[in-house]
């Protein structure tokens, strides 16, 4: 009974994330198409809608970074017999791309990374612009790699610590 309750809650959470991702795709498409073809220009409301849609869309793959290594997807009959080359592609390309997308989306809202483009527009010295670009690149890639390792590591740690307890408790 408890096992079914736990996995029903997890299944509901995954379904909710899936629907949020679909809603995010629809929001991004609507905002992009409406802004480009109908308004033919920038609109702050549609830009915000695009950013929110982008964030909602990327939540499912971002959670997948944790759920895959944690073994949570195995309980729902997800394909676990992925060949080694497929796993390498997922861990080296898909997960970092997910983190890049999420970081760019969050940076679009909070602007916490140095903005070298603004310095370029203002006509600052090329040396200053180059230094800002280098600082941006360094911080961007450090955050992407750190987030990737933390999410995957947390998933493996969850599997090691909690899956035995969950299997004992619900068996």
C-alpha positions in Angstrom: 0.0 0.0 0.0 2.8 2.4 1.0 4.8 1.5 -2.1 1.9 2.3 -4.4 1.3 5.6 -2.6 4.9 6.6 -3.0 5.2 5.7 -6.6 1.7 7.2 -7.4 2.9 10.5 -6.0 6.1 10.3 -8.0 4.2 9.3 -11.1 1.9 12.3 -10.6 4.9 14.5 -10.3 6.4 13.2 -13.5 3.1 13.6 -15.3 2.8 17.2 -14.0 6.4 17.9 -15.3 5.5 16.5 -18.7 2.4 18.6 -19.0 4.4 21.7 -17.9 7.0 20.9 -20.6 4.3 20.7 -23.2 2.8 24.0 -22.0 6.3 25.5 -22.1 6.7 24.5 -25.7 3.3 25.9 -26.7 4.1 29.2 -24.9 7.5 29.5 -26.6 6.0 28.8 -30.0 3.1 31.2 -29.5 5.3 34.0 -28.2 7.9 33.5 -30.9 5.5 33.2 -33.9 3.2 36.1 -32.6 6.2 38.4 -32.0 7.9 37.7 -35.3 5.1 37.4 -37.8 2.2 39.4 -36.4 3.8 42.2 -34.4 7.1 42.2 -36.4 9.0 43.5 -33.4 9.9 43.1 -29.8 7.2 43.0 -27.1 8.1 42.8 -23.4 5.1 40.7 -22.5 5.8 38.1 -25.3 9.5 38.1 -24.3 8.4 37.3 -20.7 6.0 34.6 -22.0 8.9 33.1 -24.0 11.2 33.0 -21.0 8.6 31.4 -18.8 7.8 28.8 -21.5 11.5 28.1 -21.9 11.9 27.6 -18.2 8.8 25.3 -18.0 10.1 23.3 -21.0 13.5 22.6 -19.6 12.3 21.4 -16.1 11.6 17.9 -17.3 15.1 17.2 -18.8 16.6 19.0 -15.8 14.8 16.7 -13.4 15.8 13.8 -15.6 19.5 14.5 -14.7 18.5 13.5 -11.1 15.9 10.9 -11.8 18.0 8.9 -14.3 21.0 8.2 -12.1 18.7 7.9 -9.0 16.9 4.9 -10.6 13.5 6.5 -10.2 12.6 6.0 -13.9 13.3 2.3 -13.6 10.1 1.9 -11.5 7.9 3.1 -14.3 9.3 0.8 -17.0 11.5 3.4 -18.6 14.1 1.9 -20.9 17.1 1.1 -18.9 19.0 -1.0 -21.4 20.5 2.0 -23.2 23.8 1.1 -24.9 27.0 2.6 -23.5 27.3 5.0 -26.5 23.8 6.3 -25.8 24.6 6.8 -22.1 27.8 8.7 -23.0 25.8 10.9 -25.4 23.2 11.6 -22.7 25.7 12.4 -20.0 28.2 14.4 -22.1 25.8 16.3 -24.4 22.1 16.2 -23.3 22.6 17.0 -19.6 25.1 19.9 -20.2 22.8 21.3 -22.9 19.9 21.2 -20.4 22.0 23.1 -17.9 23.1 25.7 -20.5 19.5 26.3 -21.5 18.4 26.6 -17.8 21.3 28.9 -17.0 20.6 31.2 -20.0 16.9 31.3 -19.1 17.6 32.2 -15.4 20.2 34.7 -16.5 17.7 36.4 -18.8 15.5 37.0 -15.7 18.1 37.9 -13.0 21.2 39.1 -15.1 23.8 37.7 -12.7 26.4 36.9 -15.3 28.5 39.9 -16.5 27.0 41.4 -19.7 29.8 42.0 -22.2 27.3 42.8 -24.9 26.1 45.9 -23.1 29.6 47.1 -22.7 30.1 46.6 -26.5 26.9 48.6 -27.3 28.0 51.4 -25.0 31.3 51.7 -26.9 33.6 50.6 -24.1 37.3 49.9 -24.7 37.8 46.6 -26.6 40.1 45.3 -23.8 37.3 45.8 -21.2 34.8 44.1 -23.5 37.2 41.2 -24.0 37.8 40.9 -20.2 34.1 40.9 -19.6 33.6 38.2 -22.3 36.3 36.0 -20.8 34.8 36.4 -17.3 31.3 35.6 -18.7 32.6 32.5 -20.4 34.5 31.3 -17.3 31.5 31.8 -15.0 29.0 30.3 -17.5 30.9 27.1 -18.1 31.8 26.7 -14.4 28.2 27.0 -13.4 27.1 24.6 -16.2 29.6 21.9 -15.3 29.1 22.3 -11.5 25.3 22.0 -11.9 25.7 18.9 -14.1 28.0 17.1 -11.7 25.9 18.1 -8.7 22.6 16.9 -10.2 24.1 13.6 -11.5 26.0 13.1 -8.2 22.9 13.8 -6.2 21.0 11.2 -8.3 23.7 8.5 -7.7 23.8 9.4 -4.0 20.0 9.1 -3.8 20.2 5.7 -5.4 22.9 4.5 -3.0 21.3 5.8 0.2 17.5 5.7 -0.3 16.7 2.9 -2.8 17.7 0.2 -0.4 15.6 1.8 2.3 12.7 2.2 -0.1 12.9 -1.4 -1.3 13.1 -2.7 2.3 10.3 -0.6 3.5 7.9 -1.5 0.7 8.8 -5.1 0.1 
